[in-house]
Amino acid sequence: MGKIAFQGELGAYSHEACAQARPDMTPLPCPTFEDCIAAVRSGDADLAMLPVENSTYGRVADMHRLLPESGLHIVGEAFIRVRIALMALPGTPLSDIRHVRAHLVLIPQARGWLNARGITAEAAADSAGAAADLARGGQRSDGVLASVLAAQTHGLEVLARDIEDQGHNTTRFVIMSPAPDQPAPGSGPVKTTFVFRVRNIPAALYKAMGGFATNGVNMVKLESYMVDGQFTATQFYADIEGHPDDAPVARALEELAYFCTQLNILGVYPADPDHFDGGAD
């Protein structure tokens, strides 16, 4: 059956990603992202589910540093729509709710819905943890904003669903494994994720990226970030559509490597078909 580690408490959106992408595996909650990685490296878990970016808030802090240093390989991806539910102790009517707790990033996403009903909100360290706290002995006038899975996990009653003011907020996760598990070329939509550093020569980044354009390879993500807090040491994180064994991708990566001092492929894995542009040849 196996275990899949995630950061947070049972009922967190990361737990939901595990349940959706690997329903046959047992979820293993961990306090931090580093603990998730350590659980896989020690053999306590077989896989790790890690968030890398959110459509509203951008990349997840520290993740671009942790992934290259983890020693693990990306073997899949998952996208979770952040659907916010209001939950309370069983038998509590919605009209009794005066105050809710939730993770800091969830509250603004439901601000319009809460204000319209005169409900105040307080930030919590973790939404699923707030659900667990409420189940252990909260006030009947208190509620929690979290996933429906959090309510099911902690025995709370869902009073309202999909209360987010806008319905586009989505988090992308990557699934990490101790060993690579590359799909065969031509077996379906594939993404390749890598990090690189360019040589210290004029227009190195421009020239390095040129190979993807001339070979028709779709680069869906490119981000830069400092290494070890140094303004002069910049590393780039990239996602492309295609397999390194595909001729256009192979040519683009060869040209990239020429202009790089470091190139590290983090994973070659099946792309989520609902989030694949199909721009690569």
GUTIZA-130900 format. One record per atom (N, C-alpha, C): residue in three letters; x, y, z. Coordinates in steps of 0.001 Angstrom, whole numbers, padded with zeros to 6 digits, always signed. Example, Ala and Ser with C-alpha at 12.3 -4.5 7.8 and 13.67 -1.06 7.14 Angstrom:
BEGIN
ala+013190-005690+007800
ala+012300-004500+007800
ala+013200-003300+007800
ser+012850-002250+007080
ser+013670-001060+007140
ser+012900+000030+007870
//
This chain:
BEGIN
met+000841-001206+000000
met+000000+000000+000000
met+000873+001252+000000
gly+001818+001354+000931
gly+002748+002457+000952
gly+002199+003693+001637
lys+003133+004616+001970
lys+002771+005863+002634
lys+003233+007045+001798
ile+002449+008115+001852
ile+002808+009357+001176
ile+002787+010486+002206
ala+003916+011162+002351
ala+004069+012216+003357
ala+003584+013553+002817
phe+003017+014361+003700
phe+002609+015719+003343
phe+002791+016619+004547
gln+002908+017921+004303
gln+003065+018877+005393
gln+001696+019326+005879
gly+001497+019296+007192
gly+000241+019754+007765
gly-000454+018654+008542
glu-001689+018956+008935
glu-002505+018011+009690
glu-003426+017256+008743
leu-003948+016139+009214
leu-004944+015413+008434
leu-006121+016342+008127
gly-006524+016363+006873
gly-007581+017262+006443
gly-007071+018497+005735
ala-005746+018689+005702
ala-005168+019832+004992
ala-005360+019665+003482
tyr-005188+020761+002738
tyr-005310+020675+001284
tyr-004231+019759+000700
ser-003075+019673+001353
ser-002048+018732+000911
ser-002511+017294+001103
his-003253+017036+002172
his-003850+015712+002378
his-004842+015428+001253
glu-005618+016436+000868
glu-006571+016273-000226
glu-005849+015921-001526
ala-004683+016555-001750
ala-003897+016236-002945
ala-003434+014784-002917
cys-003025+014309-001752
cys-002620+012905-001610
cys-003784+011968-001920
ala-004950+012281-001370
ala-006125+011430-001569
ala-006554+011391-003023
gln-006369+012511-003722
gln-006769+012575-005131
gln-005763+011859-006025
ala-004472+012121-005803
ala-003445+011603-006709
ala-003000+010187-006378
arg-003006+009825-005105
arg-002556+008503-004680
arg-003554+007935-003666
pro-004785+007644-004102
pro-005820+007196-003170
pro-005527+005846-002524
asp-004612+005068-003109
asp-004289+003760-002558
asp-003210+003817-001489
met-002674+005015-001205
met-001589+005141-000237
met-002092+005748+001075
thr-001389+005442+002150
thr-001742+005973+003468
thr-001080+007330+003663
pro-001839+008397+003939
pro-001228+009717+004144
pro-000471+009783+005466
leu+000692+010428+005446
leu+001526+010581+006638
leu+001732+012069+006896
pro+001028+012654+007866
pro+001205+014087+008151
pro+002566+014371+008775
cys+003176+015494+008372
cys+004487+015901+008876
cys+004439+017384+009257
pro+005190+017791+010276
pro+005154+019196+010703
pro+005698+020176+009668
thr+006753+019802+008929
thr+007392+020732+008001
thr+007662+020046+006665
phe+007997+020863+005652
phe+008384+020305+004356
phe+009654+019466+004496
glu+010595+019946+005313
glu+011831+019198+005525
glu+011542+017828+006130
asp+010542+017761+007010
asp+010180+016479+007614
asp+009594+015526+006573
cys+008845+016071+005605
cys+008316+015232+004517
cys+009450+014597+003731
ile+010428+015414+003381
ile+011571+014923+002614
ile+012351+013893+003415
ala+012558+014195+004706
ala+013307+013266+005566
ala+012576+011934+005710
ala+011245+011977+005753
ala+010469+010745+005886
ala+010683+009832+004685
val+010783+010419+003492
val+011016+009613+002291
val+012454+009109+002262
arg+013384+009958+002611
arg+014795+009551+002559
arg+015111+008468+003586
ser+014383+008472+004703
ser+014620+007465+005739
ser+013849+006169+005493
gly+012904+006215+004554
gly+012099+005037+004290
gly+010811+004974+005082
asp+010542+005992+005916
asp+009285+006018+006663
asp+008094+006284+005744
ala+008348+006899+004602
ala+007310+007126+003585
ala+007896+006769+002230
asp+007026+006399+001307
asp+007467+006034-000032
asp+007514+007227-000972
leu+006607+008199-000752
leu+006514+009385-001591
leu+006265+010599-000716
ala+006472+011781-001284
ala+006121+013033-000607
ala+005298+013892-001556
met+004281+014539-001029
met+003445+015470-001790
met+003801+016883-001327
leu+004386+017676-002223
leu+004879+018997-001844
leu+004291+020082-002743
pro+003740+021152-002158
pro+003209+022257-002977
pro+004343+023108-003513
val+004244+023512-004777
val+005307+024332-005348
val+004821+025713-005746
glu+003536+025846-006078
glu+003048+027173-006466
glu+001534+027238-006341
asn+001053+028468-006191
asn-000369+028729-006060
asn-000746+029826-007047
ser-001907+029676-007666
ser-002306+030615-008715
ser-002549+032017-008194
thr-002805+032163-006901
thr-003035+033477-006310
thr-001787+034043-005655
tyr-001023+033196-004959
tyr+000078+033685-004127
tyr+001461+033386-004684
gly+001527+032734-005853
gly+002831+032471-006454
gly+003515+031254-005853
arg+004841+031230-005954
arg+005569+030044-005529
arg+005562+029908-004007
val+005640+028678-003562
val+005674+028378-002130
val+007086+028658-001623
ala+007191+029433-000566
ala+008488+029856-000039
ala+009379+028662+000276
asp+010649+028780-000105
asp+011707+027796+000171
asp+011637+026535-000684
met+010530+026325-001402
met+010400+025057-002106
met+011429+024912-003225
his+011746+026008-003920
his+012716+025927-005006
his+014122+025637-004475
arg+014360+025965-003212
arg+015637+025603-002589
arg+015620+024164-002103
leu+014490+023741-001548
leu+014408+022402-000965
leu+014435+021298-002019
leu+013752+021497-003142
leu+013661+020426-004140
leu+015034+020001-004674
pro+015892+020928-005117
pro+017195+020491-005634
pro+018074+019842-004564
glu+017902+020246-003315
glu+018744+019726-002236
glu+018198+018436-001626
ser+016994+018054-002033
ser+016312+016939-001358
ser+016902+015576-001683
gly+017528+015446-002845
gly+017986+014135-003276
gly+016869+013265-003808
leu+015656+013824-003932
leu+014499+013093-004429
leu+014212+013492-005877
his+013284+012763-006493
his+012957+012990-007896
his+011456+013226-008058
ile+011092+014154-008921
ile+009671+014399-009202
ile+009159+013278-010103
val+008079+012627-009680
val+007508+011532-010469
val+006053+011793-010856
gly+005509+012948-010472
gly+004137+013273-010825
gly+003774+014657-010344
glu+002595+015128-010755
glu+002086+016415-010309
glu+000596+016294-010027
ala+000097+017220-009226
ala-001334+017244-008899
ala-001757+018689-008710
phe-002983+019002-009150
phe-003540+020343-008993
phe-004790+020245-008112
ile-004858+021092-007096
ile-006004+021097-006182
ile-006638+022483-006169
arg-007910+022557-006540
arg-008681+023789-006374
arg-008922+023996-004885
val-008609+025194-004420
val-008795+025504-003003
val-010261+025867-002789
arg-011036+024865-002437
arg-012463+025056-002155
arg-012630+025217-000644
ile-013201+026348-000235
ile-013297+026672+001183
ile-014677+026312+001708
ala-014694+025546+002775
ala-015942+025185+003455
ala-015944+025782+004858
leu-017121+026175+005318
leu-017308+026607+006703
leu-017861+025420+007479
met-017184+025062+008563
met-017599+023911+009362
met-017688+024288+010830
ala-018488+023516+011562
ala-018712+023793+012978
ala-019022+022482+013687
leu-019235+022571+014986
leu-019606+021387+015761
leu-020952+020862+015263
pro-021131+019548+015237
pro-022383+018970+014738
pro-023611+019557+015435
gly-024631+019855+014644
gly-025878+020384+015183
gly-025931+021889+015297
thr-024848+022572+014942
thr-024809+024033+015037
thr-025389+024644+013768
pro-026402+025503+013878
pro-026928+026164+012674
pro-025999+027288+012232
leu-026002+027581+010937
leu-025143+028629+010400
leu-025421+029969+011071
ser-026661+030223+011431
ser-027022+031502+012043
ser-026349+031726+013384
asp-025848+030649+014029
asp-025184+030785+015331
asp-023702+031128+015212
ile-023129+031011+014040
ile-021694+031226+013879
ile-021383+032715+013890
arg-020499+033096+014804
arg-020112+034498+014943
arg-018638+034732+014614
his-017846+033659+014682
his-016401+033824+014563
his-015814+032563+013932
val-014815+032738+013052
val-014161+031585+012439
val-012649+031728+012553
arg-011978+030586+012481
arg-010514+030548+012427
arg-010105+029829+011148
ala-008955+030237+010588
ala-008443+029611+009363
ala-007017+030077+009158
his-006309+029371+008275
his-004980+029815+007881
his-005080+031227+007307
leu-004039+031998+007518
leu-004039+033414+007138
leu-004402+033635+005673
val-003980+032720+004775
val-004228+032953+003353
val-005665+032638+002948
leu-006397+031881+003765
leu-007775+031552+003399
leu-008749+032677+003711
ile-008494+033406+004770
ile-009458+034411+005232
ile-009764+035468+004166
pro-008754+036073+003509
pro-009086+037080+002489
pro-009880+036504+001318
gln-009714+035212+001065
gln-010406+034608-000075
gln-011904+034437+000175
ala-012319+034495+001440
ala-013739+034382+001769
ala-014246+035634+002482
arg-013497+036723+002372
arg-013829+037937+003125
arg-015214+038469+002767
gly-015550+038504+001485
gly-016855+039026+001089
gly-017995+038203+001667
trp-017866+036884+001623
trp-018903+035993+002150
trp-019045+036179+003659
leu-017923+036275+004364
leu-017962+036448+005823
leu-018555+037806+006204
asn-018120+038865+005532
asn-018610+040203+005865
asn-020109+040321+005655
ala-020614+039671+004611
ala-022047+039734+004329
ala-022874+039103+005432
arg-022267+038256+006236
arg-022988+037567+007319
arg-022531+038002+008707
gly-021681+039033+008750
gly-021242+039574+010027
gly-020379+038624+010828
ile-019615+037777+010145
ile-018766+036794+010821
ile-017331+037326+010855
thr-016735+037360+012041
thr-015351+037792+012181
thr-014417+036599+011990
ala-013143+036908+011699
ala-012187+035839+011410
ala-010873+036090+012135
glu-010218+034996+012491
glu-008939+035029+013201
glu-007979+034049+012529
ala-006738+034486+012347
ala-005752+033638+011683
ala-005300+032507+012598
ala-005144+031336+012009
ala-004621+030171+012708
ala-003391+029671+011963
ala-002551+028920+012639
ala-001339+028407+012008
ala-001661+027444+010877
asp-002778+026725+011006
asp-003124+025684+010043
asp-004621+025475+010073
ser-005273+025478+008920
ser-006732+025342+008880
ser-007187+023976+009381
ala-006506+022919+008933
ala-006881+021583+009402
ala-006627+021453+010900
gly-005560+022091+011388
gly-005300+022089+012824
gly-006376+022834+013587
ala-006883+023932+013004
ala-007984+024668+013634
ala-009236+023802+013705
ala-009468+022990+012666
ala-010605+022068+012677
ala-010449+021039+013788
ala-009231+020521+013957
ala-008982+019551+015024
ala-009202+020186+016399
asp-008740+021443+016563
asp-008920+022140+017838
asp-010399+022339+018144
leu-011180+022732+017134
leu-012608+022950+017343
leu-013289+021647+017743
ala-012911+020561+017095
ala-013528+019264+017407
ala-013199+018813+018824
arg-012046+019229+019327
arg-011647+018804+020676
arg-012352+019587+021767
gly-013005+020695+021416
gly-013689+021421+022472
gly-013845+022900+022221
gly-014362+023276+021080
gly-014569+024678+020779
gly-015955+025157+021187
gln-016188+026451+020987
gln-017481+027050+021278
gln-018446+026777+020118
arg-019729+026673+020425
arg-020714+026401+019375
arg-020917+027605+018458
ser-020458+028768+018869
ser-020551+029944+018004
ser-019325+030100+017108
asp-018379+029165+017242
asp-017142+029225+016463
asp-017212+028289+015268
gly-016538+028688+014212
gly-016422+027847+013027
gly-015000+027840+012524
val-014771+027058+011492
val-013456+026954+010870
val-013638+026983+009359
leu-012709+027651+008676
leu-012657+027604+007215
leu-011561+026616+006821
ala-011936+025592+006100
ala-010974+024565+005695
ala-011593+023740+004575
ser-010964+022625+004252
ser-011491+021744+003212
ser-012599+020864+003772
val-013452+020363+002883
val-014483+019413+003298
val-013826+018182+003919
leu-012664+017804+003408
leu-011941+016660+003964
leu-011585+016896+005432
ala-011268+018137+005799
ala-010958+018439+007204
ala-012177+018198+008077
ala-013359+018587+007597
ala-014589+018347+008364
ala-014838+016850+008516
gln-014672+016104+007443
gln-014880+014659+007490
gln-013869+013985+008412
thr-012639+014468+008387
thr-011576+013869+009190
thr-011791+014094+010680
his-012277+015280+011045
his-012357+015655+012454
his-013780+015650+013010
gly-014723+015122+012248
gly-016075+014955+012767
gly-016863+016241+012901
leu-016590+017220+012044
leu-017329+018478+012075
leu-018406+018471+010993
glu-019335+019389+011105
glu-020444+019476+010151
glu-020211+020645+009204
val-020307+020392+007918
val-020141+021442+006915
val-021437+022249+006819
leu-021330+023555+007092
leu-022499+024437+007042
leu-022614+025183+005715
ala-021495+025345+005021
ala-021507+026034+003719
ala-020287+025582+002931
arg-020463+025418+001621
arg-019384+024968+000752
arg-019073+026018-000302
asp-017841+025971-000808
asp-017409+026840-001906
asp-017724+028306-001627
ile-017288+028771-000462
ile-017603+030143-000072
ile-016511+031126-000486
glu-015490+030672-001203
glu-014454+031584-001673
glu-015073+032621-002611
asp-014585+033848-002528
asp-015146+034935-003327
asp-014864+034752-004815
gln-013741+034105-005155
gln-013418+033819-006548
gln-013010+032356-006657
gly-013345+031742-007785
gly-013168+030305-007893
gly-011967+029836-008680
his-010889+030641-008741
his-009750+030239-009571
his-008545+029786-008760
asn-008584+029881-007441
asn-007394+029613-006644
asn-007043+028128-006672
thr-005872+027823-007215
thr-005436+026443-007389
thr-003984+026308-006940
thr-003673+025195-006279
thr-002308+024907-005859
thr-001771+023734-006672
arg-000556+023895-007154
arg+000116+022803-007872
arg+001080+022103-006919
phe+001004+020787-006903
phe+001874+019950-006083
phe+002748+019091-006986
val+003919+018709-006475
val+004731+017694-007140
val+004873+016507-006196
ile+004957+015326-006793
ile+005089+014078-006039
ile+006544+013644-006137
met+007187+013455-004989
met+008612+013177-004935
met+008870+011729-004514
ser+009894+011127-005121
ser+010239+009735-004876
ser+011754+009602-004730
pro+012227+008562-004020
pro+013682+008362-003912
pro+014337+008036-005249
ala+013582+007459-006176
ala+014140+007055-007465
ala+013327+007668-008596
pro+013962+007990-009716
pro+013205+008513-010865
pro+012293+007439-011433
asp+011215+007877-012045
asp+010270+006950-012669
asp+009764+007604-013955
gln+010644+007684-014933
gln+010328+008405-016159
gln+009368+007609-017040
pro+008333+008261-017545
pro+007475+007594-018530
pro+008242+007403-019840
ala+007813+006443-020615
ala+008458+006216-021900
ala+008139+007352-022859
pro+009083+007730-023698
pro+008796+008767-024697
pro+007605+008371-025566
gly+006737+009335-025817
gly+005578+009071-026657
gly+004418+008408-025949
ser+004533+008212-024621
ser+003466+007530-023880
ser+002362+008470-023425
gly+002510+009765-023684
gly+001505+010737-023273
gly+002163+012055-022914
pro+001369+013049-022508
pro+001935+014348-022130
pro+002930+014220-020986
val+004079+014847-021152
val+005162+014747-020177
val+005683+016142-019863
lys+006089+016334-018608
lys+006805+017542-018216
lys+008203+017169-017720
thr+009121+018075-017917
thr+010479+017937-017390
thr+010783+019172-016557
thr+011248+018952-015343
thr+011583+020044-014430
thr+013085+020013-014151
phe+013719+021175-014194
phe+015162+021227-013949
phe+015547+022572-013343
val+016726+022608-012746
val+017312+023851-012244
val+018660+024029-012944
phe+019062+025298-013121
phe+020326+025553-013805
phe+020896+026898-013391
arg+022198+027036-013605
arg+022887+028308-013434
arg+023648+028597-014721
val+023545+029834-015195
val+024194+030175-016462
val+025614+030676-016220
arg+026439+030546-017252
arg+027810+031057-017186
arg+027807+032577-017090
asn+028842+033134-016521
asn+028945+034579-016332
asn+029512+035235-017586
ile+028694+035204-018650
ile+029076+035852-019907
ile+027880+036675-020391
pro+028121+037696-021215
pro+027009+038540-021672
pro+025944+037730-022407
ala+024688+038020-022087
ala+023524+037438-022764
ala+023450+035920-022613
ala+024062+035368-021564
ala+024067+033909-021394
ala+022650+033358-021253
leu+021806+034017-020460
leu+020450+033512-020267
leu+019658+033598-021572
tyr+019810+034704-022276
tyr+019109+034869-023558
tyr+019502+033767-024537
lys+020792+033506-024619
lys+021264+032479-025548
lys+020843+031085-025088
ala+020856+030851-023778
ala+020466+029543-023251
ala+019004+029246-023534
met+018166+030265-023464
met+016737+030073-023698
met+016398+029958-025190
gly+017316+030419-026030
gly+017036+030410-027461
gly+016794+029021-028014
gly+017441+028007-027445
gly+017282+026654-027937
gly+015870+026123-027780
phe+015169+026571-026767
phe+013789+026120-026570
phe+012872+026746-027618
ala+013110+028013-027923
ala+012287+028680-028926
ala+012522+028096-030314
thr+013790+027928-030698
thr+014084+027462-032055
thr+013680+026007-032262
asn+013586+025236-031182
asn+013187+023829-031298
asn+011708+023597-030982
gly+010956+024679-030754
gly+009519+024561-030542
gly+009138+023882-029245
val+009969+024046-028214
val+009684+023439-026905
val+009003+024475-026023
asn+007861+024129-025475
asn+007094+025061-024664
asn+007623+025087-023234
met+008129+026250-022807
met+008572+026435-021430
met+007420+027059-020660
val+006858+026312-019725
val+005670+026778-019015
val+006002+027504-017721
lys+007269+027397-017277
lys+007635+028105-016054
lys+009132+028377-016060
leu+009504+029607-015676
leu+010900+029981-015494
leu+010968+030993-014369
glu+011676+030651-013309
glu+011817+031550-012169
glu+013259+031593-011724
ser+013678+032756-011258
ser+015028+032904-010716
ser+014946+033120-009211
tyr+015983+032698-008530
tyr+016061+032937-007088
tyr+017515+032918-006655
met+017818+033659-005600
met+019190+033763-005125
met+019624+032470-004441
val+020897+032196-004513
val+021476+031019-003884
val+022295+031466-002681
asp+022016+030879-001535
asp+022750+031179-000297
asp+022732+032664+000042
gly+021663+033357-000333
gly+021520+034763+000018
gly+022463+035696-000714
gln+023086+035240-001787
gln+024041+036068-002514
gln+023369+036694-003742
phe+023523+037994-003879
phe+022916+038691-005006
phe+023574+038318-006333
thr+024798+037813-006270
thr+025525+037493-007502
thr+025342+036041-007925
ala+024737+035213-007086
ala+024561+033797-007412
ala+023076+033529-007631
thr+022706+033365-008892
thr+021297+033188-009234
thr+021081+031816-009858
gln+020076+031131-009375
gln+019701+029841-009940
gln+018320+029974-010571
phe+018078+029204-011600
phe+016801+029242-012311
phe+016105+027893-012181
tyr+014796+027967-012044
tyr+013939+026788-011953
tyr+013011+026820-013166
ala+012898+025697-013877
ala+012115+025693-015107
ala+011306+024419-015252
asp+010111+024563-015849
asp+009279+023447-016284
asp+009102+023570-017787
ile+009293+022468-018497
ile+009018+022451-019926
ile+008092+021287-020244
glu+007425+021378-021367
glu+006582+020286-021836
glu+007385+019441-022818
gly+007495+018163-022527
gly+008249+017276-023391
gly+009208+016401-022609
his+009722+015374-023261
his+010612+014367-022678
his+012043+014623-023155
pro+013047+014470-022295
pro+014436+014695-022726
pro+014867+013808-023887
asp+014190+012679-024087
asp+014516+011804-025214
asp+013843+012244-026515
asp+012907+013188-026446
asp+012333+013762-027659
asp+013415+014601-028346
ala+013556+014471-029631
ala+014642+015155-030340
ala+014660+016679-030113
pro+013520+017372-030211
pro+013562+018831-029990
pro+014002+019190-028565
val+013516+018427-027579
val+013894+018699-026190
val+015376+018404-025974
ala+015853+017303-026542
ala+017262+016951-026401
ala+018154+018052-026966
arg+017785+018592-028122
arg+018585+019662-028719
arg+018552+020922-027852
ala+017379+021254-027326
ala+017247+022452-026493
ala+018067+022315-025216
leu+018025+021140-024581
leu+018783+020924-023353
leu+020291+020928-023625
glu+020690+020415-024782
glu+022116+020428-025142
glu+022611+021862-025293
glu+021803+022700-025925
glu+022184+024099-026094
glu+022191+024811-024745
leu+021209+024496-023886
leu+021175+025080-022542
leu+022437+024715-021778
ala+022828+023436-021818
ala+023985+022970-021057
ala+025262+023703-021453
tyr+025371+024085-022723
tyr+026571+024770-023191
tyr+026764+026100-022462
phe+025669+026761-022120
phe+025750+028070-021477
phe+025628+027989-019951
cys+025650+026782-019404
cys+025431+026605-017967
cys+026688+026139-017239
thr+026793+026537-015983
thr+027800+025953-015094
thr+027199+024787-014316
gln+025872+024710-014308
gln+025202+023627-013581
gln+023832+023406-014200
leu+023473+022150-014411
leu+022157+021781-014929
leu+021749+020476-014257
asn+020626+020510-013556
asn+020186+019348-012789
asn+018717+019077-013084
ile+018420+017953-013704
ile+017036+017570-013977
ile+016428+016970-012713
leu+015343+017572-012237
leu+014694+017135-011000
leu+013653+016061-011244
gly+013132+015986-012465
gly+012139+014959-012730
gly+011598+015018-014145
val+011251+013848-014665
val+010534+013701-015933
val+009315+012861-015591
tyr+008108+013412-015797
tyr+006927+012802-015203
tyr+005680+013103-016038
pro+004633+012287-015862
pro+003398+012538-016613
pro+002788+013882-016224
ala+002388+014646-017224
ala+001733+015926-016984
ala+000255+015701-016700
asp-000301+016558-015860
asp-001743+016517-015640
asp-002426+016924-016953
pro-003241+016048-017533
pro-003816+016367-018850
pro-004722+017591-018843
asp-005277+017943-017663
asp-006141+019117-017587
asp-005353+020415-017517
his-004020+020308-017334
his-003185+021504-017230
his-001986+021393-018166
phe-002211+020816-019320
phe-001134+020630-020301
phe-001482+021419-021551
asp-000560+022293-021959
asp-000811+023151-023122
asp-000528+022440-024444
gly+000376+021449-024403
gly+000680+020725-025622
gly+001508+021514-026610
gly+002335+022443-026096
gly+003115+023274-027007
gly+004380+022619-027513
ala+004845+021559-026869
ala+006084+020917-027296
ala+005820+019964-028454
asp+006802+019861-029332
asp+006695+018934-030458
asp+007138+017540-030032
//
